[in-house]
Amino acid sequence: MKGAYKYLKEITENGAYYQVAWQKLADGYVALYGTTPIQIRSLPTLNDIFEDEEG
């Protein structure tokens, strides 16, 4: 839910906003911007392994 956050097109002339979240839409995701930071307690460790596909 968008709530108090703004879409990029709504804040193009106000530098006080910065990206704080993503909103899932039917066809993908759109960035949401706000003036209050969102505190994230911890992030999972991502260990992507890229194996040699030519071998």
N, C-alpha and C positions, 0 to 999 in steps of 0.2 A: 504494500500500500504506500502510495506516494507521501501522504501526510504533509509535513511542513517543508519537505525537500523540493527542489526545483529541477527542471530539465535545463540542459545547456542553453537552449534557445531562449529561456526565460531570464537568464542572468548574463547575457553577453556583454553588458556594459557595467557589471558590478564585480569588482575584483575581490570582494569579501567572501565569496563562496568558493568552495573547493570540493572535489569529488569525495563523497563519503560512502557511497553504496551503489549497488546495482539493482535494478528492478527487472524482474523477469516478465517478458511479454510473450505473446503467442509465437512471434517470429524471431525471438532472440532476447537480448538484454539491452537496456539503456542505462547510462550512468545517471545517478542522482547526485545533486550538489546541495550542500548546506553550510551553515556557519558554525555548527557545533560538531566537534569531532566525535566519532563513535569509537569507544574503547573496546578493543578486541583482547580478550584475556590470553588466548593462546591460539596459535595456528598449527595445523598438523604439518609434520615434516614430509615434504614431497621429494621422493627419491625416484626421479625418472631415469630409466636406463635406456640409452639409445645404442642398440647393438648394430654392428656392421652388417648392413643388408647385402653387401656385395660378396660376402664370403661363401 
